[in-house]
Amino acid sequence: MIPHSEIYRYMGHRGTADGQLEALVSSCLEKLSTASAPRHLVMPMPCTVSGDSVTIGELTTDSSAISTVTIKSSRLAEHLSGCIQVYILAATLGAAVDRLISQRGKIDSAETLCLQACAAAQIEDYCNNAAEELSREVNGQGLYLRPRFSPGYGDFDIAFQTDILRILQAQKRIGVTETKSHMLTPLKSVTALIGVCQGGCPQKAIHESGKCADCAKTDCQFRVNQPL
């Protein structure tokens, strides 16, 4: 269950919530539960880090050869330092959530804001659960996962959404595509890379880190424990 406190954070609300806000969040979560149909795809890929570049191997459809995607990003390279492979992830709540938010936007602006926050919290929670499941799988092999890292963060160009969606065949398999400006549709969708490292990796593994504590964007309006 998604904590209401997480939804309040996405709404920009700080302090104690009153009964009216609590009731609104509960109502929106109920509507969202009916509309959302979370799905995701993951694929392990070999990974090489060299300087400020990350090269990810990609098997062709007939598995007879390997092509590569090279990403020039110092932030991503630092994040994946020591990783031996990555999981490529795409996840979505589905198009019905977009329709619900659009419909309610014509009627009630407060409810729309709340629905947006609930959906943001849900897709984040869903991705976290998917990563936790992967983590349990690899831990038995002496491997550990790094936190998710998505296109558009830092100097990881958002244009790499295209490669992730293509590799995963996300449009065909879970209905996720992108606009000309590389924004994902449905809106409540996520793509990311999850690094896989062996024991003793130089950075914190997923269970040893907090997403806000490890994030360099200290002025983020959604940051946990950020002063008013």
ZAVEXLUM-472127 format. One line per 8 residues: number of its first residue (from 1); for each residue x, y, z of N, C-alpha, C. Coordinates in nm, 2 decimals, always signed. Layout:
<recs>
NUM> X:Y:Z:X:Y:Z:X:Y:Z; ...
</recs>
This chain:
<recs>
1> +0.08:-0.12:+0.00:+0.00:+0.00:+0.00:+0.09:+0.12:+0.00; +0.05:+0.22:-0.08:+0.13:+0.35:-0.09:+0.10:+0.44:+0.03; +0.20:+0.48:+0.10:+0.18:+0.57:+0.22:+0.12:+0.70:+0.17; +0.02:+0.75:+0.24:-0.03:+0.88:+0.20:+0.07:+0.99:+0.21; +0.17:+0.97:+0.30:+0.28:+1.07:+0.31:+0.35:+1.09:+0.18; +0.37:+0.98:+0.11:+0.44:+0.99:-0.02:+0.36:+1.07:-0.12; +0.23:+1.05:-0.12:+0.14:+1.13:-0.21:+0.14:+1.28:-0.17; +0.13:+1.30:-0.04:+0.14:+1.44:+0.00:+0.27:+1.51:-0.05
9> +0.37:+1.44:-0.05:+0.50:+1.49:-0.10:+0.49:+1.53:-0.24; +0.43:+1.44:-0.33:+0.42:+1.48:-0.47:+0.32:+1.59:-0.49; +0.23:+1.61:-0.40:+0.14:+1.72:-0.41:+0.20:+1.85:-0.36; +0.32:+1.84:-0.30:+0.38:+1.96:-0.24:+0.33:+2.00:-0.11; +0.26:+1.91:-0.04:+0.20:+1.94:+0.09:+0.30:+1.90:+0.20; +0.32:+1.99:+0.29:+0.41:+1.97:+0.41:+0.33:+1.99:+0.53; +0.37:+1.91:+0.63:+0.30:+1.92:+0.76:+0.19:+1.82:+0.77; +0.10:+1.84:+0.87:+0.00:+1.74:+0.89:-0.12:+1.76:+0.80
17> -0.17:+1.65:+0.74:-0.28:+1.66:+0.65:-0.41:+1.66:+0.73; -0.51:+1.74:+0.69:-0.64:+1.74:+0.76:-0.73:+1.63:+0.70; -0.84:+1.62:+0.76:-0.94:+1.51:+0.72:-0.98:+1.52:+0.58; -1.00:+1.65:+0.53:-1.04:+1.67:+0.39:-0.94:+1.62:+0.29; -0.81:+1.65:+0.32:-0.71:+1.60:+0.23:-0.70:+1.45:+0.23; -0.70:+1.39:+0.35:-0.70:+1.25:+0.36:-0.81:+1.18:+0.29; -0.93:+1.24:+0.29:-1.04:+1.18:+0.22:-1.02:+1.19:+0.07; -0.97:+1.30:+0.03:-0.95:+1.32:-0.12:-0.84:+1.22:-0.17
25> -0.74:+1.20:-0.09:-0.64:+1.10:-0.14:-0.69:+0.96:-0.14; -0.77:+0.93:-0.04:-0.83:+0.79:-0.04:-0.93:+0.77:-0.16; -1.00:+0.88:-0.19:-1.10:+0.87:-0.30:-1.02:+0.85:-0.43; -0.91:+0.93:-0.45:-0.83:+0.92:-0.57:-0.76:+0.79:-0.59; -0.71:+0.74:-0.48:-0.65:+0.60:-0.48:-0.75:+0.50:-0.53; -0.87:+0.51:-0.48:-0.97:+0.41:-0.52:-1.00:+0.42:-0.67; -1.01:+0.54:-0.72:-1.04:+0.56:-0.86:-0.92:+0.51:-0.94; -0.80:+0.54:-0.90:-0.68:+0.50:-0.97:-0.67:+0.35:-0.97
33> -0.71:+0.28:-0.86:-0.69:+0.14:-0.86:-0.78:+0.07:-0.96; -0.89:+0.13:-1.00:-0.98:+0.08:-1.10:-0.92:+0.10:-1.24; -0.86:+0.22:-1.26:-0.81:+0.26:-1.39:-0.67:+0.20:-1.43; -0.58:+0.18:-1.33:-0.45:+0.15:-1.36:-0.43:+0.00:-1.39; -0.34:-0.03:-1.48:-0.31:-0.17:-1.52:-0.16:-0.18:-1.53; -0.08:-0.18:-1.42:+0.06:-0.17:-1.42:+0.12:-0.29:-1.49; +0.22:-0.26:-1.58:+0.29:-0.37:-1.65:+0.44:-0.32:-1.67; +0.53:-0.41:-1.68:+0.67:-0.37:-1.70:+0.74:-0.48:-1.78
41> +0.86:-0.44:-1.83:+0.95:-0.53:-1.91:+1.09:-0.51:-1.85; +1.16:-0.61:-1.84:+1.30:-0.60:-1.80:+1.39:-0.69:-1.89; +1.51:-0.65:-1.92:+1.60:-0.73:-2.00:+1.74:-0.71:-1.95; +1.82:-0.82:-1.92:+1.96:-0.80:-1.88:+2.04:-0.78:-2.00; +2.14:-0.69:-1.99:+2.23:-0.66:-2.10:+2.37:-0.65:-2.05; +2.47:-0.69:-2.13:+2.61:-0.66:-2.08:+2.64:-0.51:-2.08; +2.73:-0.47:-2.00:+2.76:-0.33:-1.98:+2.91:-0.31:-1.96; +2.96:-0.21:-2.03:+3.10:-0.17:-2.01:+3.11:-0.02:-1.99
49> +3.18:+0.02:-1.89:+3.20:+0.16:-1.86:+3.34:+0.20:-1.89; +3.36:+0.31:-1.97:+3.49:+0.36:-2.01:+3.49:+0.51:-2.00; +3.56:+0.57:-1.91:+3.56:+0.72:-1.90:+3.42:+0.77:-1.87; +3.37:+0.86:-1.95:+3.23:+0.91:-1.93:+3.13:+0.85:-2.03; +3.16:+0.73:-2.08:+3.07:+0.66:-2.17:+3.04:+0.52:-2.11; +2.91:+0.48:-2.14:+2.86:+0.35:-2.11:+2.82:+0.28:-2.23; +2.87:+0.16:-2.26:+2.83:+0.08:-2.37:+2.75:-0.04:-2.33; +2.63:-0.05:-2.39:+2.54:-0.16:-2.35:+2.52:-0.25:-2.47
57> +2.54:-0.38:-2.46:+2.53:-0.47:-2.57:+2.39:-0.51:-2.59; +2.36:-0.53:-2.72:+2.22:-0.56:-2.76:+2.22:-0.68:-2.85; +2.15:-0.79:-2.81:+2.14:-0.90:-2.90:+2.04:-0.87:-3.01; +2.08:-0.90:-3.14:+1.98:-0.89:-3.25:+1.87:-0.99:-3.23; +1.76:-0.97:-3.31:+1.64:-1.05:-3.29:+1.67:-1.20:-3.32; +1.77:-1.23:-3.41:+1.80:-1.37:-3.43:+1.91:-1.42:-3.34; +1.96:-1.34:-3.25:+2.06:-1.38:-3.15:+2.19:-1.42:-3.22; +2.22:-1.38:-3.34:+2.34:-1.43:-3.41:+2.45:-1.33:-3.40
65> +2.42:-1.21:-3.35:+2.53:-1.11:-3.35:+2.49:-1.01:-3.24; +2.59:-0.93:-3.20:+2.57:-0.83:-3.10:+2.60:-0.69:-3.15; +2.50:-0.60:-3.14:+2.52:-0.46:-3.17:+2.53:-0.39:-3.03; +2.56:-0.26:-3.03:+2.57:-0.19:-2.91:+2.51:-0.05:-2.91; +2.48:-0.01:-2.79:+2.43:+0.13:-2.77:+2.53:+0.20:-2.68; +2.59:+0.31:-2.72:+2.69:+0.38:-2.64:+2.63:+0.51:-2.59; +2.63:+0.53:-2.46:+2.57:+0.65:-2.40:+2.68:+0.73:-2.34; +2.69:+0.86:-2.38:+2.79:+0.95:-2.33:+2.73:+1.02:-2.22
73> +2.76:+0.99:-2.09:+2.70:+1.05:-1.97:+2.80:+1.03:-1.86; +2.86:+1.13:-1.81:+2.95:+1.12:-1.69:+2.87:+1.07:-1.57; +2.75:+1.12:-1.55:+2.67:+1.09:-1.43:+2.63:+0.94:-1.44; +2.59:+0.89:-1.55:+2.55:+0.75:-1.57:+2.68:+0.66:-1.55; +2.79:+0.70:-1.61:+2.91:+0.63:-1.60:+2.96:+0.61:-1.46; +2.95:+0.72:-1.38:+2.98:+0.72:-1.24:+2.89:+0.62:-1.16; +2.76:+0.63:-1.20:+2.66:+0.55:-1.13:+2.68:+0.40:-1.15; +2.72:+0.37:-1.28:+2.74:+0.23:-1.32:+2.88:+0.18:-1.30
81> +2.97:+0.26:-1.24:+3.11:+0.22:-1.22:+3.11:+0.08:-1.15; +3.18:-0.01:-1.20:+3.20:-0.14:-1.14:+3.09:-0.24:-1.18; +2.99:-0.20:-1.25:+2.88:-0.29:-1.29:+2.92:-0.38:-1.40; +2.88:-0.50:-1.40:+2.91:-0.60:-1.50:+2.80:-0.61:-1.60; +2.68:-0.57:-1.57:+2.57:-0.57:-1.66:+2.46:-0.47:-1.61; +2.36:-0.45:-1.69:+2.25:-0.37:-1.65:+2.12:-0.44:-1.68; +2.01:-0.41:-1.61:+1.88:-0.44:-1.65:+1.82:-0.32:-1.71; +1.76:-0.34:-1.83:+1.68:-0.23:-1.89:+1.54:-0.25:-1.86
89> +1.48:-0.14:-1.81:+1.34:-0.14:-1.75:+1.25:-0.04:-1.83; +1.13:-0.09:-1.85:+1.02:+0.00:-1.89:+0.89:-0.04:-1.82; +0.82:+0.06:-1.76:+0.70:+0.03:-1.68:+0.60:+0.13:-1.71; +0.47:+0.10:-1.69:+0.36:+0.19:-1.72:+0.24:+0.15:-1.63; +0.16:+0.25:-1.60:+0.03:+0.23:-1.54:-0.08:+0.21:-1.64; -0.05:+0.23:-1.77:-0.15:+0.21:-1.87:-0.22:+0.34:-1.92; -0.28:+0.34:-2.03:-0.35:+0.45:-2.09:-0.47:+0.50:-2.02; -0.54:+0.41:-1.95:-0.66:+0.44:-1.88:-0.64:+0.55:-1.77
97> -0.52:+0.55:-1.71:-0.49:+0.64:-1.61:-0.48:+0.78:-1.67; -0.42:+0.79:-1.79:-0.42:+0.92:-1.86:-0.56:+0.97:-1.89; -0.65:+0.88:-1.93:-0.78:+0.92:-1.96:-0.86:+0.97:-1.84; -0.84:+0.90:-1.73:-0.90:+0.94:-1.60:-0.86:+1.08:-1.56; -0.73:+1.10:-1.56:-0.68:+1.23:-1.52:-0.73:+1.34:-1.61; -0.73:+1.31:-1.74:-0.78:+1.41:-1.84:-0.93:+1.44:-1.82; -1.01:+1.34:-1.79:-1.15:+1.36:-1.77:-1.18:+1.44:-1.64; -1.11:+1.41:-1.54:-1.13:+1.48:-1.41:-1.08:+1.62:-1.41
105> -0.98:+1.64:-1.50:-0.92:+1.77:-1.52:-1.02:+1.88:-1.57; -1.13:+1.83:-1.64:-1.23:+1.92:-1.69:-1.33:+1.95:-1.58; -1.32:+1.88:-1.47:-1.43:+1.90:-1.37:-1.38:+1.95:-1.23; -1.26:+1.90:-1.19:-1.22:+1.93:-1.05:-1.06:+1.94:-1.05; -1.01:+2.06:-1.04:-0.86:+2.08:-1.05:-0.79:+2.02:-0.93; -0.85:+2.03:-0.81:-0.79:+1.98:-0.69:-0.78:+1.83:-0.70; -0.89:+1.76:-0.75:-0.89:+1.62:-0.76:-0.78:+1.58:-0.87; -0.77:+1.66:-0.97:-0.67:+1.62:-1.08:-0.53:+1.63:-1.02
113> -0.50:+1.73:-0.94:-0.37:+1.74:-0.88:-0.34:+1.62:-0.79; -0.44:+1.58:-0.72:-0.43:+1.46:-0.63:-0.41:+1.33:-0.71; -0.49:+1.32:-0.82:-0.47:+1.20:-0.90:-0.33:+1.19:-0.97; -0.28:+1.31:-1.01:-0.15:+1.31:-1.06:-0.05:+1.26:-0.96; -0.06:+1.31:-0.84:+0.03:+1.27:-0.73:+0.02:+1.12:-0.70; -0.11:+1.07:-0.69:-0.13:+0.93:-0.66:-0.07:+0.84:-0.77; -0.08:+0.88:-0.90:-0.03:+0.81:-1.01:+0.12:+0.81:-1.01; +0.18:+0.92:-0.97:+0.33:+0.93:-0.97:+0.38:+0.84:-0.86
121> +0.31:+0.85:-0.74:+0.36:+0.76:-0.63:+0.34:+0.61:-0.67; +0.23:+0.58:-0.74:+0.21:+0.44:-0.77:+0.31:+0.39:-0.87; +0.34:+0.46:-0.98:+0.44:+0.41:-1.07:+0.58:+0.40:-1.01; +0.61:+0.49:-0.91:+0.74:+0.48:-0.84:+0.74:+0.36:-0.75; +0.63:+0.33:-0.68:+0.62:+0.22:-0.60:+0.63:+0.09:-0.68; +0.56:+0.09:-0.79:+0.56:-0.03:-0.88:+0.70:-0.06:-0.93; +0.77:+0.04:-0.97:+0.91:+0.02:-1.02:+1.00:-0.02:-0.91; +0.98:+0.03:-0.79:+1.06:-0.01:-0.67:+1.04:-0.16:-0.64
129> +0.91:-0.20:-0.65:+0.88:-0.34:-0.62:+0.94:-0.44:-0.73; +0.94:-0.39:-0.86:+1.00:-0.47:-0.96:+1.15:-0.48:-0.94; +1.22:-0.37:-0.90:+1.36:-0.38:-0.87:+1.39:-0.47:-0.75; +1.30:-0.46:-0.65:+1.32:-0.55:-0.53:+1.31:-0.70:-0.57; +1.22:-0.73:-0.66:+1.21:-0.87:-0.71:+1.34:-0.91:-0.78; +1.39:-0.82:-0.87:+1.51:-0.85:-0.94:+1.63:-0.87:-0.84; +1.63:-0.78:-0.74:+1.74:-0.78:-0.64:+1.74:-0.92:-0.57; +1.62:-0.97:-0.53:+1.62:-1.10:-0.46:+1.67:-1.21:-0.56
137> +1.64:-1.20:-0.69:+1.69:-1.30:-0.78:+1.84:-1.30:-0.79; +1.90:-1.18:-0.80:+2.05:-1.17:-0.82:+2.13:-1.19:-0.69; +2.07:-1.16:-0.57:+2.14:-1.17:-0.45:+2.19:-1.31:-0.42; +2.12:-1.41:-0.47:+2.16:-1.54:-0.45:+2.28:-1.58:-0.53; +2.31:-1.50:-0.63:+2.43:-1.52:-0.71:+2.55:-1.43:-0.67; +2.53:-1.37:-0.55:+2.64:-1.28:-0.50:+2.64:-1.15:-0.58; +2.53:-1.11:-0.64:+2.52:-0.98:-0.71:+2.43:-0.88:-0.65; +2.44:-0.76:-0.68:+2.36:-0.65:-0.61:+2.32:-0.55:-0.72
145> +2.21:-0.49:-0.69:+2.15:-0.39:-0.79:+2.18:-0.25:-0.74; +2.21:-0.16:-0.83:+2.22:-0.02:-0.80:+2.08:+0.04:-0.82; +2.05:+0.16:-0.76:+1.92:+0.22:-0.78:+1.90:+0.25:-0.93; +1.77:+0.27:-0.97:+1.74:+0.30:-1.11:+1.80:+0.43:-1.15; +1.83:+0.44:-1.28:+1.88:+0.57:-1.34:+1.81:+0.59:-1.47; +1.73:+0.70:-1.49:+1.65:+0.71:-1.60:+1.70:+0.82:-1.70; +1.67:+0.80:-1.83:+1.70:+0.91:-1.93:+1.64:+1.04:-1.89; +1.71:+1.15:-1.91:+1.66:+1.28:-1.87:+1.72:+1.33:-1.73
153> +1.78:+1.23:-1.66:+1.84:+1.27:-1.53:+1.98:+1.31:-1.55; +2.02:+1.42:-1.50:+2.16:+1.47:-1.52:+2.19:+1.49:-1.66; +2.31:+1.43:-1.71:+2.35:+1.44:-1.85:+2.32:+1.31:-1.93; +2.23:+1.23:-1.87:+2.18:+1.11:-1.95:+2.07:+1.16:-2.04; +2.10:+1.18:-2.17:+2.01:+1.24:-2.26:+1.88:+1.16:-2.27; +1.77:+1.24:-2.26:+1.64:+1.18:-2.27:+1.61:+1.11:-2.40; +1.69:+1.15:-2.50:+1.67:+1.08:-2.63:+1.70:+0.93:-2.63; +1.77:+0.89:-2.53:+1.79:+0.74:-2.52:+1.67:+0.66:-2.48
161> +1.56:+0.73:-2.45:+1.43:+0.66:-2.44:+1.41:+0.58:-2.56; +1.44:+0.63:-2.68:+1.42:+0.56:-2.80:+1.48:+0.43:-2.81; +1.61:+0.42:-2.76:+1.68:+0.29:-2.76:+1.62:+0.19:-2.67; +1.59:+0.24:-2.55:+1.53:+0.15:-2.45:+1.40:+0.09:-2.50; +1.31:+0.18:-2.55:+1.18:+0.13:-2.60:+1.20:+0.03:-2.72; +1.30:+0.06:-2.80:+1.32:-0.02:-2.92:+1.37:-0.16:-2.88; +1.47:-0.16:-2.79:+1.53:-0.29:-2.74:+1.42:-0.38:-2.67; +1.34:-0.31:-2.59:+1.23:-0.39:-2.52:+1.11:-0.42:-2.60
169> +1.10:-0.36:-2.72:+0.98:-0.36:-2.80:+0.86:-0.32:-2.72; +0.88:-0.21:-2.65:+0.78:-0.17:-2.55:+0.64:-0.13:-2.61; +0.65:-0.07:-2.72:+0.52:-0.03:-2.78:+0.43:-0.15:-2.81; +0.49:-0.25:-2.87:+0.42:-0.37:-2.90:+0.38:-0.45:-2.78; +0.46:-0.46:-2.68:+0.44:-0.55:-2.57:+0.36:-0.49:-2.45; +0.38:-0.36:-2.42:+0.31:-0.30:-2.31:+0.25:-0.16:-2.35; +0.25:-0.13:-2.48:+0.19:-0.01:-2.52:+0.25:+0.13:-2.49; +0.38:+0.12:-2.46:+0.46:+0.25:-2.42:+0.53:+0.30:-2.55
177> +0.51:+0.42:-2.58:+0.58:+0.49:-2.69:+0.63:+0.62:-2.64; +0.67:+0.71:-2.74:+0.73:+0.84:-2.70:+0.69:+0.94:-2.80; +0.69:+1.07:-2.76:+0.66:+1.18:-2.85:+0.79:+1.22:-2.92; +0.78:+1.32:-3.01:+0.90:+1.37:-3.08:+1.00:+1.42:-2.99; +0.95:+1.47:-2.87:+1.05:+1.53:-2.77:+1.09:+1.43:-2.67; +1.06:+1.30:-2.70:+1.10:+1.18:-2.62:+1.03:+1.17:-2.48; +0.91:+1.24:-2.47:+0.83:+1.22:-2.35:+0.75:+1.09:-2.37; +0.74:+1.01:-2.26:+0.67:+0.88:-2.27:+0.52:+0.90:-2.27
185> +0.46:+0.81:-2.34:+0.31:+0.79:-2.34:+0.28:+0.64:-2.33; +0.19:+0.61:-2.24:+0.12:+0.69:-2.14:+0.21:+0.77:-2.05; +0.16:+0.88:-2.00:+0.24:+0.97:-1.92:+0.30:+0.91:-1.80; +0.22:+0.82:-1.73:+0.27:+0.76:-1.61:+0.34:+0.63:-1.65; +0.46:+0.65:-1.72:+0.55:+0.54:-1.76:+0.69:+0.58:-1.72; +0.77:+0.48:-1.71:+0.91:+0.50:-1.67:+1.00:+0.41:-1.75; +1.12:+0.46:-1.80:+1.23:+0.38:-1.84:+1.35:+0.40:-1.76; +1.43:+0.30:-1.75:+1.55:+0.32:-1.66:+1.65:+0.21:-1.69
193> +1.77:+0.23:-1.64:+1.88:+0.13:-1.63:+1.90:+0.10:-1.49; +1.92:-0.03:-1.46:+1.95:-0.08:-1.32:+2.08:-0.15:-1.33; +2.19:-0.10:-1.27:+2.32:-0.16:-1.27:+2.32:-0.28:-1.19; +2.40:-0.38:-1.23:+2.43:-0.50:-1.15:+2.58:-0.51:-1.12; +2.61:-0.52:-0.99:+2.75:-0.53:-0.95:+2.77:-0.65:-0.86; +2.90:-0.69:-0.85:+2.93:-0.80:-0.77:+2.96:-0.75:-0.62; +2.97:-0.84:-0.53:+2.99:-0.80:-0.39:+3.11:-0.71:-0.38; +3.11:-0.61:-0.29:+3.22:-0.52:-0.27:+3.22:-0.41:-0.37
201> +3.11:-0.39:-0.45:+3.11:-0.28:-0.55:+3.13:-0.15:-0.48; +3.19:-0.05:-0.55:+3.24:+0.07:-0.48:+3.12:+0.17:-0.44; +3.01:+0.15:-0.50:+2.90:+0.24:-0.46:+2.79:+0.16:-0.38; +2.70:+0.23:-0.32:+2.60:+0.17:-0.24:+2.50:+0.09:-0.33; +2.47:-0.03:-0.28:+2.37:-0.12:-0.35:+2.23:-0.07:-0.32; +2.14:-0.13:-0.38:+2.00:-0.08:-0.37:+1.95:-0.08:-0.23; +1.98:-0.18:-0.15:+1.93:-0.19:-0.01:+2.00:-0.10:+0.09; +2.11:-0.04:+0.04:+2.19:+0.04:+0.13:+2.17:+0.19:+0.10
209> +2.08:+0.23:+0.01:+2.07:+0.36:-0.03:+1.93:+0.41:-0.02; +1.92:+0.55:-0.02:+1.79:+0.61:-0.02:+1.78:+0.70:-0.15; +1.67:+0.69:-0.22:+1.67:+0.76:-0.35:+1.70:+0.91:-0.34; +1.65:+0.97:-0.23:+1.67:+1.12:-0.22:+1.81:+1.14:-0.16; +1.86:+1.06:-0.07:+1.99:+1.08:-0.01:+2.10:+1.06:-0.11; +2.08:+0.98:-0.21:+2.18:+0.95:-0.31:+2.17:+1.05:-0.43; +2.06:+1.12:-0.44:+2.04:+1.21:-0.56:+2.11:+1.34:-0.54; +2.18:+1.39:-0.65:+2.26:+1.51:-0.65:+2.17:+1.63:-0.66
217> +2.05:+1.62:-0.70:+1.96:+1.73:-0.72:+1.90:+1.78:-0.59; +1.98:+1.85:-0.51:+1.94:+1.89:-0.38:+1.83:+1.99:-0.37; +1.80:+2.06:-0.48:+1.70:+2.16:-0.49:+1.56:+2.11:-0.53; +1.55:+1.97:-0.55:+1.43:+1.91:-0.60:+1.31:+1.94:-0.50; +1.20:+1.98:-0.56:+1.08:+2.02:-0.48:+1.02:+1.89:-0.41; +1.06:+1.77:-0.46:+1.00:+1.65:-0.40:+1.10:+1.58:-0.30; +1.21:+1.64:-0.28:+1.31:+1.58:-0.20:+1.26:+1.56:-0.05; +1.29:+1.44:+0.00:+1.25:+1.41:+0.14:+1.34:+1.49:+0.23
225> +1.27:+1.55:+0.34:+1.34:+1.62:+0.44:+1.40:+1.75:+0.39; +1.36:+1.80:+0.27:+1.41:+1.93:+0.23:+1.35:+2.04:+0.31; +1.42:+2.13:+0.36:+1.36:+2.24:+0.44:+1.27:+2.33:+0.35; +1.17:+2.39:+0.41:+1.08:+2.47:+0.34:+1.15:+2.60:+0.30
</recs>
